[in-house]
């Protein structure tokens, strides 16, 4: 076997492993997110922003079908600072709440796994077509 084939196989197996890990973390984050929303509702007497548009995490295998609400109301508050223009001022309470909760660690793990799987996928495609 050539070096190119070995690198492609290792990269493909790494991609499969990262996607399986991401799917598992997303699956278990559903329960954590429900608990987070319940805690927020108890503390502020209103449901968190975005909960009305999607009540649960959508467990999707294809990343393209991730709802924009999940990105806006979960990933942006975890990744961006409160002063960022993409965080609306109405969501400052939610931003503070989600960043001080036990969900933050698992939410960040989910985000990083998505980013890693995208990078590995792009590397796999580039290596296949360019080398």
Secondary structure, 3 states (H helix, E strand, C coil): CCHHHHHHHHHHHHHHHHHHHHHHHHHHHHHHHHHHHHHHHHHHCCCCCCCCCCCCCCCCCCHHHCCHHHHHHHHHHHHCCCCCCCCCHHHHHHHHHHHCCCHHHHHHHHHHHHHHHHHHHHHHHHHHHHC
